[in-house]
Amino acid sequence: MSFLQITCAICTLICLAWFFLEGHVINFVRSRK
């Protein structure tokens, strides 16, 4: 694998984790109101 492929894979994982956590945070805040 090239450096660019590794960087792209890491960015993709971070993006998926960010959206996953962001969705949980929004649901958590809404459920507390």
Helices and strands as residue ranges (DSSP letters): H 3-32
